[in-house]
Amino acid sequence: MHLALFDFDHTITVCDTYSRFLRRVATPEQRAQAWWRIGPWLLAYRLKLISAERIRRRVTSQVFTGRHAGEITQMARDYAREHLPGMVRPEMLEQIQWHKAQGHTVAVVSASIDLYLQHWCDAQGLQMICNTLEVQDNRFTGRYADGDCGPRKVVHIRKQFDLSRFQRIHAYGDSREDKPMLALAHERWYRGKCLS
């Protein structure tokens, strides 16, 4: 038995799908306030002064706090159907299909959210580990239901899979957050290059 683990943004896709989704669902008021509420945080992130986890938590809170879950869920469904296919790297889709054809267990492991990622993974027949937004009284709280899985990918992988059952593990990633996941694997791919 083999297990193939794929990061999503910038690995399966050519871009960051979460930031694009946030821009689509943000209200006009949120977009107007984005520069002074989020801008300094984005600058700090680009200068490597804060982590991806901190900037994700900040923008997630800004965009989703108090928003109606049903409305955002429908927008996510539309986003997955209409926009995600155009962001996927054809060569990575081929790699996923190759693993599936070999009978391997294939999972997407991402810091993106399940609202749109679940639809894409279901359509591809893939398992998934990702962030889930917390909901209370049918409104988002702006927090993750189980904390941000980005820096805790390995914890979630070990929770979902008994790694001792797999003869070989393959992992594909592109960022610092993916490196612990890659360390679990026998065959590691980082930004399209095989490391092992």
Stockholm file with secondary structure:
# STOCKHOLM 1.0

chainA/1-196         MHLALFDFDHTITVCDTYSRFLRRVATPEQRAQAWWRIGPWLLAYRLKLISAERIRRRVTSQVFTGRHAGEITQMARDYAREHLPGMVRPEMLEQIQWHKAQGHTVAVVSASIDLYLQHWCDAQGLQMICNTLEVQDNRFTGRYADGDCGPRKVVHIRKQFDLSRFQRIHAYGDSREDKPMLALAHERWYRGKCLS
#=GR chainA/1-196 SS CEEEEECCTTTTBSSCHHHHHHHHHSCHHHHHHHHHHHHHHHHHHHTTSSCHHHHHHHHHHHHHTTCBHHHHHHHHHHHHHHTGGGGBCHHHHHHHHHHHHTTCEEEEEEEEEHHHHHHHHHHHTCEEEEECEEEETTEEEEEETTCCCGGGHHHHHHHHCCGGGCSEEEEEECSGGGHHHHHTCSEEEETTEECC
#=GC SS_cons         CEEEEECCTTTTBSSCHHHHHHHHHSCHHHHHHHHHHHHHHHHHHHTTSSCHHHHHHHHHHHHHTTCBHHHHHHHHHHHHHHTGGGGBCHHHHHHHHHHHHTTCEEEEEEEEEHHHHHHHHHHHTCEEEEECEEEETTEEEEEETTCCCGGGHHHHHHHHCCGGGCSEEEEEECSGGGHHHHHTCSEEEETTEECC
//
